[in-house]
Amino acid sequence: MAYPPISNLPSPPSRQDPANFADEADAFLGALPTFQTEVNASGTYIDGKAAEVDVDAAAAATSASNAATSATNASAAQTAAEAAANATLWVSGTAYVTGNVVYSPSTFFTYRSKVNQTSTTDPASDPTNWTLIGVGGTALLSITNVTATQDQTVFTGSYTAGAVVVTLNGVILTDTTDYTATDGTTVTLVSGADAGDEVGIIGFPTFVVANTLPLSGGTLTGALAGTTATFSGAVSGASGDISGEFKATSYNETFAAVTSTAGAVTVNCEAGNVFTHALTENTTFTFSNPPATGTAFGFTIKVVQDATARTITWPASVDWAGGEAPDAPASNEVNIYAFITHDGGTTWYGFLAGAALA
């Protein structure tokens, strides 16, 4: 937008020219409203240009900061790359001093020695004495610099989608906003570059760390070894063993109702430790899925009698206290029975824990 012009005012009236004083005064005063409008328009123009200067100054400061960050990152990458380039194959039994750089024969990752040592453990498995500094066997970074032609948008490099940084004249661009990079070889700018612009494509190596769990979710299989462990939230799983002392602030057991089918009820030992059953017919109980011999297991069951006295037949494997099975609950009463086994359910020890409960 061009600077808005201000029109010249007519000659002002003068007492030295009395003959034309009235006409000149009328013309001069009549021009003042237009003069005011033009002056205001000029002020608005100047104010807008001042705001643009402020924006440009802020953008320049941001570009300078981004350029400084890019330079720092590039320097760190160069240092790591130089270290990786000087790595030698790790050999068991070799004496290493602090700062020696080797690459692991199992992962080909590069490690730096933390201490003076005679190393007999692969650095990939010895984080106490070695620290990972790079990915051995390949370049730490894939860097491509291209000088752009006028309005050029497509640039060629090497990267893994999602692991790339693109710069324009040293300023880091924003993925999907300033460019797209999805196929591993081309980067497409949203707006064409100017002739002479420097476009950088920095590809980072990717790797997968095995035997880890995510912060949420995930499945842990096998043994969990260690002296101490702290868990927050629920810890669930199909089965598991804990060797050593286990201390819980609060211990809860799974409560499950069991139902009868044609007078038969199966108590599944893998479904909980506390069960309940409401009698509606004469019922025969079966206990299934106890743990193997050598592991103790116990459960309790709350039996609710209905208005008609129903009979209960317990498994023959139950050895009752006193040698005889206790009576079933009386009409509309509740009995609590407890059972334990340690030989895989060959023998269950049974007890009447409570009778004639409301």
N, C-alpha and C positions, 0 to 999 in steps of 0.2 A: 504493500500500500504506500503510495507517494505521500510525502509530507503535505498536509492540507494548506493551501496558500491563504494569505491574509491580504485582502484588497487594500489598495492605497486609499486614504481618506481624501475627500475634496479639500481644496485650499480653505483654510479657516478664515472667518471674517476679520477684517482689520478696520480700526478707526481711521487709519490713514486713507481708506478708500470708502468714504461715506456713501458714495453713489451706489456701490455694489454690496454694501454691508448686509442688507436684509437678505438679498438672494444667496450670498455666500453662507450666511448663518443658517438659513433654511436647508441648504444642501448639506452643510457639515453635520447639523443635528440629525437630518434624515438618514445619514450614512452610519450613525453610531450603532443602531440595533444590529445591522449586518456585521459590523466590525466586532461587536460582542460575540455573536454566534461563531464567527470564524476564529476568534481567539480561544473560545471554549473548545472548539473542535481540535485545535492545535494542542491544547493542554491535554485533552484525552489521548491524542496520538502519542505524545511524549510519555505520558504515564504508562501506556501499554508497552511502549518500547522498553521502559525501565523494568517492568515486570518480566519481559522476555530476557533481559540481561540477567536478572536474578536467577531465573530458571536455568539459563545456560551456565551460569557460574556454579550452581549446585550440581548440575550434571557433570561439569568438568571436575569438580572435587570428587564426586563418586567415581568417575573414570580413573582419576589419579590413585584413589584408594584401591580400586580393583586391580589396577596395574601393579601396584606395590605388592598386593597379595599374590598375584600371579607370579611375580618375580621371586617371592619367598618360596612358593610351592615349587617353582622350577629349580631353584637352588637346592632344595631338599631332595627333589627327585634326582638331580644330577649327582648329588653326594651318594645317595643310595645306589644309583646305577653304577657309579665308579667302584663302590665297595663290592657289589655283586660281580662286576667284571673281573675283579682280582681274586675271586674265591677259588679255593682248591678243593679237591675231593677229600672229605673227611675219612680218616683211616683210624680204626680202633687201635688203641695203645699208643697213639702219637701224643707227644707233649705239645700243648698249645699254651700261648700266653694271652693275657687279656688283650682283646682287640683283634685277634686273628679271625679271618673270615674264611669259612668253608661252606661247601654245599653238601647236603645229605644225599647219600646213595639211594635212599628209599623214596624221598619226595622230590629231590632236586631243588628244594628250597634253600635259600642262603641264610646262614646263621653267623653271628658274631660271638666270640667267646667272652663271657663275663669275668672269668677268673683265670689265673694260671692253673693249668690242670693237665693230667694225663688222662685223656678221654677214652672211655671204653663203652659209652652209651651213645647211640646215634643221636645227634643234636635234635632231630625231629621228636625224640622221646625224652629229651632232657632239658626242659625249660629252666631248671635251676641254674644250669651252667652256660646255657646258650640262649640267645635272643634272636628271633626271626627278623631279618632285615630286608628280605626280598624274595622274589620268585626266581629260583635258579633255572638255567636251561633256556630261558626266554628273556627278552628285554623287559626291564621293569616297566617301561612306558613305551608306547608307540606314538611318536610325535611326527606330525606332518605339518609343514608350513607352506602356504601357497600365497603368491602375490596375485591379487585379483585383477581381472580386466574390468572395464566399465560395465556395470549392471550384471556382473556374473553372480549367479545364485547357487550353482551346483559345484561342490568341491569333493575331491576324492582323497580318502585316507584309509586307515585300518583301525577298527575299534570293535568292541562288543556293545551291542545295543544296551543302553542303560548304564554303561560304564565309560562315558566319554565326556570330555569338556571341550567346548568350542569357544575360541576367542576371536575377537575382531580388533586388530591393532592393540592387542594386549588386554582388552576388556573382556571378561567372561560373559558370554551370552546365556540367555535363559532358554532351556529346552522347551519346545512346542510354542513358545512365544516369539523367539527370535529365529529359531531354526528347527528342523526335524532331522533326526538321525536314527534310522530303524533297521537298515539292511546290513550294517557292518562295513560298508565301503563308501557310501556317499553321504554328504551333509548338504542339506538344502536350506539356504537362508530365506527368510520370509521376504526381506527386501534386498534388492540387488546391491552389491558392493560397488564402491567407487574404484576407478583405476588406481592401482598402487596400494590399495588396502592389503594388510597382512592378515590372512585367515589361518588360525592354528587349530589343528585337530589332535587332541591328546587322548589316546586310548589307554585305559587302565587294565591290568591283568585281572582276571577273575579266578577265584578258586573256591572250593567247597570244603569246609571243615567237617570231618567225619566225627561221628560219635558225640554229637552235641544235642541239646534239647532247646527248643524255643522258649522264650519267656513265658508264653502261655500255651497250654496244650502240649502235645507230644506224648510219646510212649517210651517208657524206660523198660528194657528187658534185661534179664540177667541179674547178676549180683550188684548191689550198691555197697561198696566198701568204704570205710572211713571211721575216724574216731568219734566225730561229732557231726551232726547235721541239724539244720533248722528248716522247717517247712512252714509256709504261710498259706492258709486256705486248706481246701480239701485235698487229700492224697488218696487216690482210688486206684484199684487195679484188680485183676482176677485173682492173683495169689502172690505170695512172696514170703521170704524168710528173713528174720532179723536175728543175727547172732550177737550176743552181749545183752546188756541191760537196756530195756526200753522204758522211758519215763514219759507219761502223758499227763498234761494238765487236766484233761477230761477225756474219759474213754466212753464211747458210745457203741452200742450193738444194734445190728439191723433187726428190726421187728417185722415179721411177716405172718400174714394169715394163711392157713392151709385149709383147703376145702376137700370134701369127700366126693367120691364118684362111686355110686352103687355100694356105699358103706365102706369104702377103702380110702385111707388118707396116707399120703406119702410125705414125710418130713425130709426135705432136701437139705442136707447139712451145708451145702454150698450157698444156700439162699439166705442164711442168717444165723443168729444164735438165740433169738427169742421168738417164739411162735405162739399163735392162738388158734383155737378151733372151737366152733360152736356146734355141739351135737344136735343133729336133727334125725338121726337114725342110729341103730346099733353099728358101731364103727370098729374097724381093724386098722391099726397103725403099722406103717413100715418106715424104717429109717434108711435113707439112701445117701450115697456119696460122702461117707466119712473119710477123713484123711488117712494116709497109709500108716501101717504099724510103726510105732516109734514117735508119733505125733499125737499129743492128747487133744481131745475135742469135747466140748460140753455144750449142752443147750437146755433151755427150759421151755415148757409149753403150758400155756394157760388153757384149760378146758372148761368150757361153759356148758352146763347141762340145760336142756330145755324143760318144759313142764312135765313131759313124759320121761321117766327115767330110762336113759339109753345105756346099753352095755358097752364096755371098751375091751378090746382084745389087743394086748401089747405084743411086740415081737418076742419070739422064744429066746432070742439072744439076750434079753434083759435079765440081769441078776438083781432082784429086788432086795432092799434092806429087809431083814427078817425072813427072807425066803419066799414071801408071797406078794403077789401084786396087790396094791391097795384098791379099795373100792372106787368105783366111778363116783363122780359128784352126785349128791342128792338133787332132787328136782329144784331147778332154778338156782343152783349154787355153783360155785367156782372152785376148782382144785388147781394147784400148781404142781407140776411134776418136773424133776430135774434128771438129766442123764449125762454120763461121761463115758468115754472110751479112749483107749490108747493102743489098741491092737487092730485098727482098721475096721472096727465094728463087729469083730468076732464076739466080743462080750461088751454089753452096755450095763453099766451100774446105774440102777434107777432108785429114785428117792421121791417120797411125797413131801414136797417143800411147804405146802399149805393146803388146808382142807376147809370146806364149809365157808368159803369166802363169799361175801355178798356180790 
